[in-house]
């Protein structure tokens, strides 16, 4: 069963890890309903908020892939 999932990503040193994060986001792109990114130029960090339509398994797989990238933190909730 699919649920609306809201996921928050924190990227430390976003310029260094952005290509790897983008690869994962692209693979799950058909599940992403909305994406908003907020860079923090003063700290070189960033935050990405995703609204997704996913199953529990897809959410867990997606989170695992992202957290495998050094410098990425993930939090999510299902509605």
C-alpha positions in Angstrom: 0.0 0.0 0.0 1.3 3.5 -0.9 1.3 6.4 1.5 2.1 10.1 1.2 5.6 10.4 2.7 7.3 13.6 3.7 11.1 13.2 3.7 13.7 15.7 4.9 17.3 15.4 3.8 20.3 17.3 5.3 23.4 17.5 3.1 26.7 18.4 4.8 29.1 19.9 2.2 26.4 19.7 -0.4 28.6 20.7 -3.3 30.7 17.6 -2.7 27.9 15.1 -2.4 25.2 16.6 -4.6 25.9 14.4 -7.7 25.6 11.2 -5.7 22.4 12.4 -4.0 21.0 13.5 -7.4 21.6 9.9 -8.8 19.5 8.4 -6.1 16.8 11.1 -6.5 16.7 10.4 -10.2 16.2 6.7 -9.7 13.1 7.4 -7.5 11.9 10.4 -9.5 8.7 8.8 -10.6 7.7 8.5 -6.9 8.6 12.2 -6.0 5.6 14.5 -6.2 7.3 17.7 -5.0 10.9 18.6 -4.2 12.2 21.8 -2.5 15.8 22.5 -1.8 17.3 25.2 0.5 21.0 25.8 0.3 22.8 27.4 3.2 25.7 29.3 1.4 27.2 30.3 4.7 27.7 26.8 5.9 27.9 24.9 2.5 25.1 22.6 3.8 21.6 22.1 2.4 18.2 20.8 3.1 15.9 19.0 0.6 12.3 18.4 1.4 10.5 15.7 -0.6 6.8 14.8 -0.9 6.5 11.2 -2.2 3.9 8.6 -2.9 5.7 5.4 -1.7 5.2 2.0 0.0 6.9 1.3 3.3 9.5 -0.8 1.5 10.3 1.9 -1.0 10.7 4.5 1.7 13.1 2.2 3.6 15.1 1.4 0.5 15.3 5.0 -0.6 16.4 6.1 2.9 19.1 3.4 3.0 20.5 4.5 -0.3 20.6 8.1 0.8 22.1 7.5 4.2 24.8 5.3 2.6 26.2 8.6 1.2 28.6 10.1 3.7 27.1 13.5 4.8 23.4 12.7 4.2 20.9 12.6 7.1 17.3 11.5 6.4 14.1 11.8 8.4 10.7 10.9 7.2 7.1 10.5 8.2 4.2 8.8 6.5 0.7 10.4 6.4 
